[in-house]
Amino acid sequence: MLSRLQLLVTRKLDGLLQGDYAGLLPGPGSEAGESREYRPGDDVRRMDWPVTARTTTPHVRRTVADRELETWLALDLSASLDFGTGQWLKREVVVAAAAAITHLTVRGGNRIGAVIGTGGGAPVPARRWRGAPPPAGPGVLTRLPARSGRKEAQGLLRTVAGTTIQPGRGDLGALIEMLNRPPRRRGVVVVVSDFLAPPEQWARPLRKLRVRHDVLAIEVVDPRELELPDVGVLPVVDPESGELHEVQTADPRLRQRYADAAAAQRATIAAALRGAGAAHLRLRTDRDWLLDMVRFVAAQRHARTRGTTR
């Protein structure tokens, strides 16, 4: 499966999105370049105050891109990702996104590494919970060091694809925090998850990560997480907590309440990602994820050529 996926990514992305620095969100670099007048949307942290004072017109300092990009993947493979009712399982979309990002970034000496999080590893039988579900644990966290070269990148992808999803709740915040401590050289961080964990668990670590890195959050969504079909009584099990419900989907009011609650949840996730300063890409299991990624990258690069940051 992995070899077919890599062939698909190579055929569709080669010559379409690549440049000298083929990251999805290439960092601004640290080497000082020329100044230009400030444009709405420019990062105020790049203000060139001496030139601004001399000319009385706001200026920002351009920077020359670094010659080696370091990209880190934070891949959430908790139990909630082992689900899908579209063309793909959510975990397959996570692996596919990792393959696409790896293909786009691992060239010219660029390095790529990953941290992988799964569930807690303890078996969780399906049952009806009385009271609150068990709290999230740290889960199983794995770190793959950043290395350059296509051979190393292929090994990273094989490890990701071969990771077994464990039952139980994981901790997305702890996974992201692995990239905050110890601090790493400035680069690109891509967080791939369904972000179903409460935002208060992961929003603060993500904000800390954004201080030092360009951050892209890829949200993986299944259509059944947004609306319910009319199929009568539907047993639903939470793979992380084991909580079991029987849902009467023939009730139109229940389906509407579910859709409203799902829309509110996704709006909360989007607001938390926006508040953390991360770029946000949503991939669905029932859509062409590669086409959505191409459109997103093209929009990001178009925005950057106009002097905006997002």
GUVEX-203605 format. One line per 5 residues: number of its first residue (from 1); for each residue x, y, z of N, C-alpha, C. Coordinates in steps of 0.02 Angstrom, whole numbers. Example, Ala and Ser with C-alpha at 12.3 -4.5 7.8 and 13.67 -1.06 7.14 Angstrom:
# GUVEX-203605
1 = 660/-284/390/615/-225/390/660/-165/390  642/-112/354/684/-53/357/645/2/394
This chain:
# GUVEX-203605
1 = 41/-60/0/0/0/0/43/63/0  97/62/41/139/121/46/172/138/-20  195/87/-56/228/99/-120/179/129/-171  117/104/-172/67/133/-217/51/205/-198  48/217/-133/34/285/-110/89/333/-130
6 = 152/312/-123/208/355/-141/209/368/-216  191/317/-256/187/326/-329/133/377/-347  76/373/-313/22/420/-325/43/491/-308  75/500/-251/98/566/-230/149/593/-279  197/551/-300/249/573/-346/221/595/-413
11 = 174/555/-440/146/570/-506/106/634/-505  70/648/-450/25/706/-448/60/769/-424  114/763/-387/145/823/-358/208/843/-395  242/798/-429/304/816/-462/291/870/-515  330/923/-512/325/976/-561/267/1024/-550
16 = 225/1010/-500/167/1052/-489/178/1101/-432  207/1077/-376/214/1119/-317/285/1132/-297  333/1099/-329/400/1101/-303/438/1162/-328  481/1186/-285/526/1241/-301/594/1225/-270  633/1277/-256/698/1265/-226/691/1240/-154
21 = 639/1263/-119/628/1243/-50/557/1218/-46  550/1152/-45/485/1122/-60/444/1107/1  447/1147/54/403/1137/111/334/1165/96  285/1139/130/217/1165/122/214/1237/143  246/1253/199/248/1321/224/321/1340/236
26 = 360/1356/185/431/1368/194/442/1427/242  488/1417/289/501/1469/339/532/1531/309  525/1588/342/550/1651/314/625/1656/315  660/1612/350/733/1615/353/757/1661/408  821/1662/419/850/1703/472/903/1751/447
31 = 920/1746/383/972/1789/355/940/1853/329  966/1911/352/935/1975/335/941/1990/261  889/2018/232/889/2039/163/871/2113/157  838/2132/103/820/2201/92/756/2219/130  744/2285/136/683/2309/168/634/2331/113
36 = 571/2330/130/519/2356/86/464/2385/129  420/2423/98/366/2454/135/318/2402/163  292/2417/221/244/2373/254/179/2369/214  153/2306/210/88/2295/178/41/2263/228  -23/2277/225/-70/2245/272/-64/2169/269
41 = -57/2139/327/-49/2066/331/22/2045/345  71/2090/338/141/2073/352/150/2058/426  197/2016/441/213/1998/510/247/2058/543  216/2085/596/245/2145/629/311/2130/664  325/2066/675/389/2048/706/447/2060/659
46 = 433/2071/595/486/2084/546/493/2158/529  464/2201/571/470/2273/560/544/2295/562  563/2336/514/631/2364/513/626/2434/543  638/2439/608/627/2502/643/676/2557/623  741/2543/612/786/2597/591/764/2629/525
51 = 745/2588/475/723/2615/411/656/2652/420  613/2624/461/549/2657/475/559/2726/505  607/2731/551/620/2795/584/650/2846/534  694/2822/489/726/2868/442/677/2894/390  632/2850/367/588/2868/312/519/2890/335
56 = 504/2880/399/438/2893/429/382/2852/395  402/2800/358/354/2754/327/369/2684/352  319/2648/375/332/2580/401/364/2535/349  418/2502/369/453/2454/326/461/2387/363  464/2334/325/479/2268/352/543/2242/320
61 = 578/2202/358/642/2173/334/628/2106/302  648/2099/239/645/2034/206/702/1991/232  691/1926/229/743/1879/249/757/1830/193  817/1806/191/838/1757/141/825/1687/169  792/1646/130/774/1579/154/836/1539/172
66 = 829/1502/227/884/1458/248/896/1405/195  958/1381/192/977/1333/141/958/1261/159  936/1251/220/915/1183/240/853/1189/283  800/1158/260/737/1161/296/731/1099/341  712/1110/403/698/1054/449/624/1051/461
71 = 594/995/444/522/985/451/509/930/502  461/944/547/440/893/596/366/878/586  350/814/588/281/791/585/260/769/655  203/794/678/172/769/739/109/732/718  112/666/720/59/623/691/19/591/747
76 = -45/607/750/-90/579/799/-121/516/770  -103/458/798/-132/394/778/-169/363/836  -207/405/872/-247/379/928/-306/339/901  -343/307/945/-394/259/924/-450/292/884  -463/356/895/-516/389/856/-499/395/782
81 = -435/386/765/-415/389/694/-427/323/658  -441/270/695/-453/204/664/-527/198/645  -550/244/604/-621/250/586/-626/282/518  -677/263/481/-688/295/416/-747/264/380  -788/307/351/-846/282/313/-843/305/240
86 = -790/341/221/-782/365/153/-737/318/113  -697/347/69/-651/306/29/-592/282/70  -577/316/126/-518/301/165/-537/297/239  -496/261/277/-497/270/350/-460/334/367  -476/363/425/-442/424/444/-367/412/453
91 = -347/355/479/-276/342/488/-241/337/420  -276/313/369/-246/310/302/-234/380/274  -280/427/290/-270/495/268/-210/526/305  -201/509/369/-143/533/407/-78/510/374  -75/445/357/-15/418/325/-5/450/256
96 = -60/460/219/-55/491/153/-30/562/158  -55/601/206/-32/669/216/42/670/234  64/623/276/135/619/294/177/603/232  153/559/189/190/543/128/196/604/82  141/642/75/143/700/31/190/753/58
101 = 188/767/122/231/818/152/304/796/147  317/732/159/385/707/154/411/716/83  370/699/34/391/706/-36/406/779/-54  367/825/-26/375/895/-42/435/927/-7  458/898/47/510/931/87/578/898/84
106 = 582/833/72/646/799/78/684/802/13  719/857/3/762/867/-55/812/921/-37  867/921/-73/917/973/-63/947/975/7  952/917/40/981/916/107/932/932/162  868/945/145/818/957/197/809/896/241
111 = 794/907/304/786/852/351/714/847/374  692/786/389/624/776/412/624/724/468  587/739/521/579/694/577/506/690/598  491/649/647/421/640/666/415/620/739  360/640/769/338/613/833/269/582/821
116 = 258/523/849/197/485/836/164/470/903  100/482/908/63/467/969/6/419/955  -1/368/998/-58/321/993/-94/321/1060  -142/276/1067/-179/272/1129/-137/246/1187  -170/234/1243/-133/215/1303/-109/143/1304
121 = -135/102/1258/-111/32/1255/-151/-15/1298  -194/9/1343/-234/-35/1385/-299/-53/1349  -318/-117/1349/-380/-136/1314/-440/-103/1346  -485/-77/1304/-545/-43/1329/-606/-78/1300  -642/-119/1339/-700/-153/1313/-757/-104/1302
126 = -799/-119/1253/-858/-77/1240/-907/-86/1297  -931/-31/1326/-979/-34/1381/-1013/33/1387  -1065/34/1428/-1100/97/1441/-1069/129/1503  -1044/190/1494/-1011/224/1550/-1064/257/1594  -1054/251/1658/-1095/287/1706/-1051/342/1736
131 = -1070/404/1723/-1027/458/1747/-978/478/1692  -924/513/1713/-875/539/1665/-831/483/1639  -809/486/1575/-762/437/1547/-695/444/1581  -651/394/1575/-585/399/1606/-544/455/1577  -500/485/1616/-460/541/1591/-409/518/1539
136 = -388/566/1497/-337/550/1446/-270/537/1479  -234/489/1453/-166/475/1477/-116/498/1425  -52/489/1441/-1/512/1394/1/471/1330  -27/409/1332/-24/367/1273/46/342/1261  57/315/1201/122/290/1180/151/341/1131
141 = 206/373/1150/238/425/1110/304/400/1083  314/409/1017/375/386/984/407/444/947  473/450/953/509/503/918/555/472/866  551/498/805/596/478/750/640/537/733  706/534/744/749/592/735/748/619/664
146 = 759/684/657/759/717/591/823/699/554  815/673/493/872/654/452/859/675/380  912/682/343/906/700/273/914/638/229  891/644/167/898/588/120/833/551/109  823/529/48/761/495/31/757/426/64
151 = 813/392/72/812/327/104/787/332/176  811/383/212/789/392/281/716/412/284  694/454/235/624/474/233/578/415/220  601/369/176/560/309/163/555/266/225  610/262/263/608/224/325/560/255/375
156 = 559/322/378/512/356/422/440/339/403  425/341/338/357/326/317/338/254/330  385/208/323/370/138/339/354/130/412  390/166/455/376/163/527/308/191/542  290/247/511/225/277/521/169/230/499
161 = 176/203/438/125/158/411/119/94/452  174/72/482/173/10/521/154/19/594  141/80/615/124/92/685/54/64/700  50/25/753/-14/-5/773/-52/44/818  -113/57/800/-155/100/841/-176/62/904
166 = -162/92/962/-177/62/1026/-244/87/1052  -282/45/1088/-344/69/1118/-331/117/1176  -381/152/1197/-373/199/1252/-362/270/1228  -366/317/1274/-360/388/1257/-286/408/1256  -267/449/1207/-201/478/1204/-203/550/1226
171 = -147/585/1219/-142/655/1239/-109/693/1183  -149/730/1144/-123/768/1089/-77/824/1113  -94/853/1170/-51/906/1198/18/881/1214  23/821/1244/89/792/1259/128/778/1195  93/756/1143/126/743/1079/157/807/1051
176 = 119/862/1051/144/925/1025/201/951/1069  194/941/1134/245/966/1181/312/932/1170  314/873/1139/377/839/1124/420/880/1077  388/924/1038/426/966/991/445/1033/1022  417/1048/1081/436/1110/1116/495/1099/1163
181 = 503/1039/1187/558/1025/1234/595/962/1212  660/968/1197/698/1030/1198/683/1073/1137  697/1140/1140/684/1183/1081/725/1160/1021  694/1165/962/727/1143/901/741/1202/856  785/1192/808/800/1246/760/736/1265/723
186 = 734/1329/704/674/1354/670/660/1315/606  598/1300/594/580/1263/534/505/1258/526  483/1201/501/412/1189/488/389/1131/531  331/1139/562/300/1085/600/230/1073/571  215/1010/557/149/991/531/117/944/580
191 = 60/964/608/22/924/656/-37/894/619  -41/827/618/-95/792/583/-136/754/635  -200/772/641/-244/743/691/-316/756/672  -363/724/709/-433/743/702/-451/798/752  -405/813/799/-413/867/848/-478/859/888
196 = -499/797/901/-559/785/940/-545/793/1015  -482/793/1035/-467/806/1105/-487/878/1122  -505/892/1184/-525/960/1202/-470/1011/1185  -488/1068/1155/-438/1118/1136/-394/1141/1194  -421/1142/1255/-380/1163/1311/-322/1115/1324
201 = -326/1055/1295/-271/1007/1303/-213/1022/1256  -228/1047/1195/-174/1054/1145/-163/1125/1120  -208/1173/1134/-201/1240/1106/-139/1276/1133  -126/1271/1198/-69/1307/1226/-2/1280/1199  9/1214/1198/72/1189/1167/79/1209/1095
206 = 22/1214/1059/26/1234/988/46/1307/983  20/1350/1027/40/1421/1027/115/1428/1041  140/1389/1089/212/1391/1104/253/1369/1044  228/1320/1008/264/1295/949/266/1348/895  212/1387/888/208/1438/836/256/1496/847
211 = 278/1506/909/326/1560/923/391/1550/885  409/1487/876/474/1471/847/470/1442/776  412/1416/757/408/1379/694/348/1402/653  350/1388/588/290/1391/546/251/1327/560  187/1334/576/148/1276/596/89/1267/548
216 = 81/1206/525/24/1186/484/-15/1133/522  -80/1143/533/-123/1094/565/-167/1062/512  -160/997/504/-202/959/457/-254/922/497  -317/941/488/-373/911/523/-405/857/479  -410/796/504/-437/741/466/-509/728/490
221 = -556/729/443/-627/726/460/-661/671/419  -708/636/451/-751/588/416/-821/618/412  -857/606/356/-923/637/349/-973/617/404  -965/557/433/-1012/536/486/-998/574/551  -942/608/555/-929/651/614/-963/719/606
226 = -990/732/548/-1023/796/535/-1099/790/532  -1124/732/510/-1196/721/507/-1211/647/508  -1271/630/531/-1291/560/536/-1338/543/478  -1331/482/450/-1379/460/399/-1442/433/432  -1495/429/394/-1558/400/419/-1557/325/406
231 = -1532/287/456/-1525/214/448/-1557/176/507  -1603/208/542/-1635/175/598/-1591/176/660  -1596/123/701/-1557/120/762/-1485/103/745  -1439/147/768/-1369/140/751/-1327/134/814  -1295/77/828/-1251/72/886/-1185/108/871
236 = -1164/151/916/-1104/192/908/-1059/180/968  -995/164/954/-946/151/1006/-888/201/999  -870/233/1054/-810/276/1056/-750/230/1063  -705/226/1012/-648/180/1016/-598/198/1070  -599/260/1094/-551/281/1145/-575/266/1215
241 = -639/278/1229/-665/268/1297/-705/204/1304  -727/174/1248/-768/115/1252/-842/130/1265  -860/194/1266/-929/214/1280/-974/193/1222  -1031/163/1239/-1077/136/1189/-1144/172/1193  -1169/192/1135/-1236/222/1131/-1274/190/1073
246 = -1339/184/1081/-1383/165/1026/-1422/227/1006  -1414/248/943/-1442/311/919/-1498/296/870  -1555/328/881/-1612/321/835/-1605/375/781  -1575/356/726/-1560/405/673/-1621/422/631  -1677/387/641/-1737/404/604/-1769/469/629
251 = -1747/493/687/-1774/554/716/-1740/614/683  -1776/654/643/-1745/710/609/-1719/764/657  -1753/772/714/-1730/822/762/-1663/802/793  -1655/737/806/-1592/713/833/-1536/724/782  -1550/708/718/-1498/718/666/-1479/791/661
256 = -1528/835/667/-1513/907/663/-1472/930/723  -1489/905/783/-1451/924/843/-1379/899/836  -1372/838/809/-1305/810/799/-1264/853/750  -1296/873/694/-1261/914/645/-1242/982/674  -1287/1011/713/-1273/1076/744/-1215/1070/794
261 = -1216/1017/835/-1162/1007/883/-1096/994/849  -1097/955/794/-1036/942/757/-1008/1005/725  -1053/1047/697/-1030/1110/667/-1000/1156/720  -1031/1158/779/-1004/1199/833/-936/1174/856  -928/1107/859/-864/1078/879/-810/1096/828
266 = -825/1090/764/-775/1106/713/-758/1180/712  -808/1222/726/-794/1294/731/-748/1309/789  -758/1274/845/-714/1283/903/-643/1262/888  -636/1206/852/-569/1182/833/-536/1233/787  -573/1257/737/-545/1306/690/-524/1370/726
271 = -565/1392/774/-548/1453/812/-486/1442/854  -479/1383/884/-420/1369/925/-357/1367/882  -361/1337/823/-304/1335/778/-285/1404/753  -337/1444/738/-324/1512/715/-293/1554/772  -318/1544/833/-291/1580/890/-219/1560/904
276 = -200/1498/887/-131/1476/897/-85/1500/842  -113/1530/789/-71/1555/735/-52/1502/684  -87/1445/684/-70/1391/638/-111/1397/575  -81/1381/518/-119/1373/456/-161/1310/462  -220/1310/432/-269/1256/444/-290/1226/377
281 = -279/1161/371/-301/1123/312/-345/1065/335  -405/1060/307/-451/1006/325/-453/955/268  -440/892/285/-443/837/236/-499/790/258  -539/768/210/-595/724/224/-583/655/193  -613/605/225/-604/536/201/-646/522/139
286 = -693/566/122/-736/555/64/-719/601/7  -662/635/10/-642/681/-43/-572/663/-67  -552/694/-122/-485/686/-149/-437/728/-106  -406/697/-56/-364/733/-8/-305/766/-44  -279/733/-96/-221/760/-131/-239/825/-168
291 = -298/826/-198/-321/887/-232/-331/944/-182  -360/928/-123/-369/979/-72/-302/1006/-48  -252/962/-44/-186/985/-22/-154/1029/-75  -161/1012/-138/-134/1052/-193/-165/1122/-191  -231/1126/-184/-265/1191/-182/-242/1232/-123
296 = -232/1200/-66/-210/1236/-6/-140/1265/-16  -94/1224/-42/-26/1248/-51/-24/1305/-102  -63/1298/-156/-65/1351/-206/-92/1416/-176  -143/1412/-133/-170/1471/-102/-120/1502/-54  -83/1461/-17/-33/1486/29/23/1523/-8
301 = 46/1494/-62/101/1525/-99/76/1589/-134  14/1589/-157/-13/1649/-188/-17/1705/-136  -38/1689/-75/-42/1739/-22/27/1767/-6  78/1723/-5/145/1746/12/174/1792/-42  158/1778/-105/184/1822/-158/153/1890/-156
306 = 96/1897/-122/64/1962/-115/84/1997/-50  131/1965/-13/158/1997/47/120/1983/110  71/1936/108/34/1920/168/63/1858/200  47/1848/264/74/1791/300/27/1732/300  -36/1742/288/-84/1687/286/-131/1695/227
